[in-house]
């Protein structure tokens, strides 16, 4: 019998919860991402559980055993138990009586099959008990093994319950699936793609950036483009720049940066802002990548990294190298060699601190109002021009020439 054997299954806090419910003749099982990722040997952060008791009953049991309990979404059957400072979401088995977008009117049940049938993909509807024994009512394990992301039952019905599942289908296929993707799922996503603009842009943006964070999103994006889904999120831009960037990442083992990839794929900030809902910080980062045309080289890296931070400077160099690769100015081997050298510098070099402060100027007799900030900036500019090498004594000597 196939079992879940993940090391976290033996966590004392988790086993304590299993035992508490078992003592009261209730059935508690793991479900969703923790089971799926555990079976694949992937890291697991969030541990979700399902139970065949109503949420008020669950709350009472936890409180009676002095377990901190949060009614996270009690109207939909979800409470959070905090054990050994770790949260565990426990949700009562339920069926959707009526769905409208992400929200739904639910009814609680003790039927595990009915609970499974309301979920999105078969691989997300695998349950496991305290020993790792599986309950798999919709044959999710078979699809997980064959790397096929499939909707549970009728794909159209699942999508009509929440149109965000269109994007989740592509993201899950990119992460867990195998080419080609499930035909029924693709056809349903194509048919209902025009409903995507009705979703909150925050939700669309979150899903799209999660997709861009995956190791190999190219085939998925092309599938989204062919089905018309991508048109309703962001009009396609520079495929070749994105392909070059992904190739460089793979050749140099650099972790993907979704915002960097977005700026490579669609370098028009105002249009991106029209389609996606970005935070101020994300907008600032994209603006830096899209509008900064100053070349980063091995020789200028330290200077630029001091001004822009190391991570941003390295990412900008990666983007510039990808564009040179697209333009056939360099080969992939040449680009990868340059990025590897720059990454060594990135890893080994610590950004120094400017040796002077405003107190140094005050100790030299300057008083408030003598434009201390301007003078200090002049010394810092000189220090940067000297490749950030002068020490405190040299900076004080240069300050004396200004005074």
C-alpha positions as CSV (number, residue, x, y, z in Angstrom):
1,X,0.0,0.0,0.0
2,X,1.4,3.4,-1.0
3,X,2.1,5.7,2.0
4,X,3.2,9.2,2.8
5,X,6.6,8.9,4.5
6,X,7.6,12.6,4.9
7,X,9.7,13.3,8.0
8,X,7.4,16.1,9.2
9,X,4.6,13.5,9.6
10,X,6.1,12.5,12.9
11,X,6.1,16.0,14.3
12,X,5.0,15.7,18.0
13,X,2.6,18.6,17.6
14,X,0.9,17.0,14.6
15,X,0.7,13.6,16.2
16,X,-0.7,15.2,19.3
17,X,-3.6,16.6,17.2
18,X,-4.2,13.3,15.6
19,X,-4.4,11.5,18.9
20,X,-6.7,14.1,20.5
21,X,-9.3,13.7,17.7
22,X,-8.9,9.9,17.6
23,X,-9.6,9.7,21.4
24,X,-13.0,11.4,20.6
25,X,-13.7,9.0,17.7
26,X,-13.3,11.8,15.2
27,X,-11.4,11.2,11.9
28,X,-8.6,13.8,11.2
29,X,-6.6,13.6,8.0
30,X,-4.0,15.6,6.2
31,X,-5.1,17.0,2.8
32,X,-4.0,19.2,0.0
33,X,-0.6,20.7,-0.7
34,X,1.1,19.0,2.3
35,X,0.1,15.5,1.1
36,X,0.9,16.3,-2.6
37,X,4.3,17.9,-1.9
38,X,5.1,15.3,0.8
39,X,4.5,12.5,-1.8
40,X,6.8,14.3,-4.2
41,X,9.5,14.8,-1.6
42,X,9.2,18.6,-1.7
43,X,9.5,21.0,1.2
44,X,6.2,21.5,3.1
45,X,5.5,24.7,5.1
46,X,1.7,24.8,5.6
47,X,0.0,21.7,7.0
48,X,-3.8,21.5,6.4
49,X,-6.1,19.0,7.9
50,X,-9.7,17.9,7.3
51,X,-12.0,16.5,10.0
52,X,-15.5,15.0,10.1
53,X,-16.8,17.2,12.9
54,X,-18.3,20.7,12.8
55,X,-16.1,23.7,13.6
56,X,-17.7,24.5,16.9
57,X,-17.0,21.0,18.1
58,X,-13.4,21.3,16.9
59,X,-13.0,24.6,18.7
60,X,-14.4,23.1,22.0
61,X,-12.1,20.1,21.8
62,X,-9.0,22.3,21.2
63,X,-9.9,24.8,24.0
64,X,-10.6,22.0,26.4
65,X,-7.0,20.8,25.8
66,X,-5.5,24.3,26.3
67,X,-4.6,24.6,22.6
68,X,-4.7,28.1,21.3
69,X,-7.4,28.3,18.6
70,X,-8.1,31.0,16.0
71,X,-11.5,31.0,14.1
72,X,-9.7,31.7,10.8
73,X,-12.7,31.1,8.6
74,X,-15.2,29.4,10.9
75,X,-18.2,30.2,8.7
76,X,-16.5,28.0,6.1
77,X,-15.4,25.5,8.6
78,X,-11.8,26.5,9.2
79,X,-10.1,27.0,12.5
80,X,-6.4,27.3,13.2
81,X,-4.8,25.4,16.0
82,X,-1.4,26.6,17.4
83,X,0.7,23.8,18.8
84,X,4.3,24.2,19.7
85,X,4.1,27.7,18.1
86,X,3.2,26.1,14.7
87,X,-0.2,26.7,13.0
88,X,-2.3,23.9,11.7
89,X,-5.5,24.7,9.7
90,X,-8.3,22.3,10.4
91,X,-11.3,22.4,8.1
92,X,-14.6,20.6,8.5
93,X,-15.6,18.4,5.6
94,X,-18.0,20.4,3.4
95,X,-20.0,20.6,0.2
96,X,-20.5,23.8,-1.8
97,X,-24.2,24.6,-1.8
98,X,-23.7,27.7,-4.0
99,X,-20.6,29.3,-5.4
100,X,-19.9,32.8,-6.6
101,X,-16.3,33.4,-7.4
102,X,-14.0,32.6,-4.6
103,X,-16.8,32.7,-2.1
104,X,-19.3,29.9,-1.5
105,X,-22.2,29.0,0.7
106,X,-21.2,25.7,2.3
107,X,-22.9,22.9,4.2
108,X,-20.9,20.6,6.5
109,X,-20.8,16.9,6.0
110,X,-19.2,13.7,7.2
111,X,-18.8,12.4,3.7
112,X,-15.1,12.4,2.7
113,X,-15.9,11.7,-1.0
114,X,-18.2,14.8,-1.2
115,X,-15.5,16.9,0.4
116,X,-13.0,15.7,-2.3
117,X,-15.4,16.4,-5.2
118,X,-15.6,20.1,-4.3
119,X,-11.8,20.6,-4.6
120,X,-10.0,21.9,-7.7
121,X,-7.5,19.3,-8.9
122,X,-7.3,15.6,-8.3
123,X,-3.7,15.8,-6.9
124,X,-5.0,18.3,-4.3
125,X,-7.7,15.9,-3.0
126,X,-5.5,13.1,-1.6
127,X,-5.9,12.6,2.2
128,X,-3.5,10.9,4.6
129,X,-3.9,9.7,8.2
130,X,-1.5,9.8,11.1
131,X,0.5,6.8,9.7
132,X,0.6,8.2,6.2
133,X,-2.0,5.8,4.8
134,X,-3.7,7.4,1.9
135,X,-7.4,7.9,1.1
136,X,-7.6,8.8,-2.6
137,X,-11.3,9.0,-3.8
138,X,-10.6,10.8,-7.1
139,X,-7.5,9.0,-8.1
140,X,-5.2,11.9,-7.5
141,X,-2.2,9.7,-6.9
142,X,-2.4,8.3,-10.4
143,X,-2.4,11.8,-11.9
144,X,0.4,12.9,-9.6
145,X,2.6,10.0,-10.7
146,X,1.8,10.6,-14.4
147,X,2.4,14.4,-14.0
148,X,-1.1,15.3,-15.2
149,X,-2.9,18.2,-13.6
150,X,-6.6,17.4,-14.0
151,X,-9.7,19.1,-12.7
152,X,-11.9,17.0,-10.5
153,X,-15.0,15.9,-12.5
154,X,-16.2,18.3,-15.1
155,X,-13.5,21.0,-15.7
156,X,-16.1,23.5,-16.8
157,X,-18.0,23.2,-13.5
158,X,-14.8,23.6,-11.5
159,X,-13.9,26.7,-13.4
160,X,-17.3,28.2,-13.1
161,X,-17.0,27.9,-9.3
162,X,-13.9,30.2,-9.4
163,X,-12.4,31.6,-12.6
164,X,-9.0,31.9,-10.9
165,X,-8.8,28.2,-11.3
166,X,-7.9,28.9,-15.0
167,X,-4.6,30.5,-13.9
168,X,-4.1,27.9,-11.2
169,X,-4.4,25.1,-13.8
170,X,-1.5,26.6,-15.8
171,X,0.6,27.3,-12.7
172,X,0.1,23.8,-11.3
173,X,0.8,22.3,-14.7
174,X,4.0,24.3,-14.9
175,X,5.1,23.1,-11.5
176,X,3.8,19.5,-11.4
177,X,2.6,18.7,-14.9
178,X,4.1,17.2,-18.0
179,X,3.7,18.4,-21.6
180,X,1.2,18.3,-23.2
181,X,-1.3,19.4,-20.6
182,X,-4.7,17.8,-20.0
183,X,-6.9,18.3,-23.0
184,X,-10.1,18.7,-21.2
185,X,-8.6,21.3,-18.8
186,X,-7.1,23.3,-21.7
187,X,-10.4,23.3,-23.6
188,X,-12.3,24.6,-20.5
189,X,-9.7,27.2,-19.8
190,X,-9.9,28.4,-23.4
191,X,-13.7,28.6,-23.3
192,X,-13.9,30.6,-20.1
193,X,-10.8,32.8,-20.5
194,X,-12.9,35.9,-21.3
195,X,-14.2,35.8,-17.6
196,X,-10.7,36.6,-16.3
197,X,-11.1,40.4,-16.4
198,X,-13.9,40.0,-13.8
199,X,-11.5,38.8,-11.2
200,X,-9.8,41.1,-8.8
201,X,-6.4,42.2,-10.3
202,X,-4.7,41.5,-7.0
203,X,-5.6,37.8,-7.3
204,X,-4.6,37.6,-11.0
205,X,-1.3,39.4,-10.3
206,X,-0.4,37.0,-7.4
207,X,-1.0,33.9,-9.6
208,X,0.9,35.3,-12.5
209,X,3.9,36.2,-10.5
210,X,3.9,32.8,-8.8
211,X,4.0,31.3,-12.3
212,X,6.9,33.5,-13.3
213,X,8.8,32.3,-10.2
214,X,8.8,28.7,-11.4
215,X,12.0,27.3,-13.0
216,X,10.6,26.8,-16.5
217,X,7.5,28.8,-17.3
218,X,8.0,29.2,-21.1
219,X,5.9,26.2,-22.3
220,X,3.2,27.3,-19.9
221,X,3.2,30.9,-21.1
222,X,3.1,29.7,-24.7
223,X,0.1,27.5,-23.9
224,X,-1.6,30.4,-22.2
225,X,-1.0,32.5,-25.3
226,X,-2.3,29.8,-27.7
227,X,-5.5,29.4,-25.7
228,X,-6.0,33.1,-25.5
229,X,-5.7,33.2,-21.7
230,X,-2.6,35.3,-21.7
231,X,-4.4,38.1,-23.7
232,X,-6.7,38.6,-20.8
233,X,-3.8,39.1,-18.3
234,X,-1.0,40.8,-20.2
235,X,-0.5,41.3,-23.9
236,X,2.5,39.2,-25.0
237,X,5.7,41.1,-25.3
238,X,9.3,40.0,-25.8
239,X,9.3,36.2,-25.9
240,X,13.0,36.1,-27.1
241,X,14.2,38.3,-24.1
242,X,12.4,36.0,-21.7
243,X,13.8,32.9,-23.4
244,X,17.3,34.3,-23.2
245,X,16.9,35.2,-19.5
246,X,15.6,31.7,-18.6
247,X,18.5,30.1,-20.5
248,X,21.0,32.3,-18.6
249,X,19.4,31.4,-15.3
250,X,19.7,27.7,-16.1
251,X,23.2,28.0,-17.4
252,X,24.4,29.9,-14.2
253,X,22.1,28.3,-11.6
254,X,20.6,31.7,-10.7
255,X,17.3,31.6,-8.9
256,X,14.4,33.1,-10.9
257,X,13.2,36.6,-10.0
258,X,9.6,37.0,-11.2
259,X,9.8,40.8,-11.5
260,X,12.9,40.6,-13.5
261,X,11.3,38.0,-15.8
262,X,8.2,40.3,-16.1
263,X,10.4,43.2,-17.2
264,X,12.1,41.0,-19.8
265,X,8.8,39.7,-21.1
266,X,7.0,43.0,-21.1
267,X,9.2,46.1,-20.8
268,X,6.4,48.7,-20.9
269,X,5.8,49.7,-17.3
270,X,2.6,51.7,-17.9
271,X,1.0,48.8,-19.8
272,X,2.0,46.3,-17.1
273,X,0.5,48.6,-14.4
274,X,-2.7,48.8,-16.5
275,X,-3.2,45.0,-16.4
276,X,-1.6,44.0,-13.1
277,X,-2.1,45.4,-9.6
278,X,1.4,45.9,-8.2
279,X,2.6,47.3,-4.9
280,X,4.6,50.5,-4.8
281,X,7.7,48.5,-4.1
282,X,7.1,46.2,-7.1
283,X,6.5,49.2,-9.3
284,X,9.7,50.8,-8.2
285,X,11.6,47.6,-8.9
286,X,10.1,47.2,-12.3
287,X,10.9,50.8,-13.1
288,X,14.5,50.3,-12.2
289,X,14.8,47.3,-14.5
290,X,12.9,48.8,-17.4
291,X,14.2,52.3,-17.4
292,X,17.8,51.9,-16.2
293,X,20.1,51.8,-19.3
294,X,23.4,52.2,-17.6
295,X,25.6,49.2,-18.4
296,X,26.8,47.0,-15.5
297,X,30.3,45.6,-15.9
298,X,32.8,43.9,-13.7
299,X,34.6,47.2,-13.4
300,X,31.6,49.3,-12.5
301,X,29.7,46.7,-10.4
302,X,31.0,47.9,-7.0
303,X,30.2,51.5,-7.7
304,X,26.7,50.7,-9.0
305,X,26.0,48.1,-6.2
306,X,26.8,50.7,-3.6
307,X,24.3,53.1,-5.1
308,X,21.6,50.6,-6.1
309,X,22.2,47.6,-3.7
310,X,23.9,44.4,-4.8
311,X,20.8,42.3,-5.7
312,X,19.3,45.0,-8.0
313,X,22.6,45.6,-9.7
314,X,23.3,41.9,-10.3
315,X,19.7,41.4,-11.6
316,X,20.1,44.4,-13.9
317,X,23.3,42.9,-15.3
318,X,21.5,39.6,-15.8
319,X,18.7,41.3,-17.8
320,X,21.2,43.3,-19.9
321,X,23.1,40.1,-20.7
322,X,19.9,38.4,-21.7
323,X,19.1,41.2,-24.1
324,X,22.6,41.0,-25.6
325,X,22.1,37.3,-26.0
326,X,18.8,37.9,-27.9
327,X,20.5,40.4,-30.2
328,X,23.2,37.8,-30.9
329,X,25.9,40.1,-29.6
330,X,27.2,37.3,-27.4
331,X,26.8,33.5,-27.2
332,X,25.1,31.7,-24.3
333,X,28.5,30.4,-23.2
334,X,30.0,34.0,-23.2
335,X,27.0,35.3,-21.3
336,X,27.0,32.5,-18.8
337,X,30.8,33.0,-18.1
338,X,30.3,36.8,-17.5
339,X,27.3,36.2,-15.2
340,X,29.3,33.5,-13.2
341,X,32.2,35.9,-12.8
342,X,29.8,38.7,-11.7
343,X,28.1,36.3,-9.3
344,X,31.4,35.4,-7.7
345,X,32.0,39.1,-7.1
346,X,28.4,39.5,-5.8
347,X,28.9,36.7,-3.3
348,X,32.4,37.6,-2.1
349,X,32.3,41.4,-1.9
350,X,30.7,43.1,1.1
351,X,29.5,46.7,0.5
352,X,31.6,49.0,2.7
353,X,30.0,51.8,4.8
354,X,30.9,55.4,4.1
355,X,33.4,56.2,6.9
356,X,32.1,59.7,7.8
357,X,28.9,61.0,9.4
358,X,27.5,64.5,10.1
359,X,29.1,64.4,13.5
360,X,32.6,64.5,11.9
361,X,31.6,67.8,10.2
362,X,30.2,69.3,13.4
363,X,33.5,68.3,15.2
364,X,35.4,70.3,12.6
365,X,33.6,73.5,13.7
366,X,30.7,73.5,11.2
367,X,27.4,74.4,12.8
368,X,23.8,73.4,11.9
369,X,22.8,75.3,8.8
370,X,26.2,75.2,7.1
371,X,24.8,72.7,4.5
372,X,26.4,69.8,6.3
373,X,24.4,67.4,4.0
374,X,25.8,68.9,0.8
375,X,29.4,68.8,2.1
376,X,29.1,65.3,3.3
377,X,27.6,64.2,0.0
378,X,30.6,65.8,-1.8
379,X,33.0,63.7,0.3
380,X,31.0,60.6,-0.4
381,X,31.0,61.3,-4.1
382,X,34.8,61.6,-4.0
383,X,35.0,58.4,-2.0
384,X,32.8,56.5,-4.6
385,X,35.0,57.8,-7.4
386,X,38.0,56.3,-5.6
387,X,36.3,52.9,-5.8
388,X,35.1,53.1,-2.2
389,X,38.7,52.4,-1.0
390,X,39.7,55.5,1.1
391,X,39.6,54.9,4.8
392,X,38.3,57.3,7.5
393,X,41.6,59.2,7.7
394,X,41.8,59.8,3.9
395,X,38.1,61.0,3.9
396,X,38.9,63.4,6.7
397,X,41.9,64.7,4.8
398,X,39.7,65.3,1.8
399,X,37.1,67.0,3.9
400,X,39.8,69.4,5.1
401,X,40.4,70.5,1.5
402,X,36.8,71.3,1.1
403,X,36.6,73.4,4.3
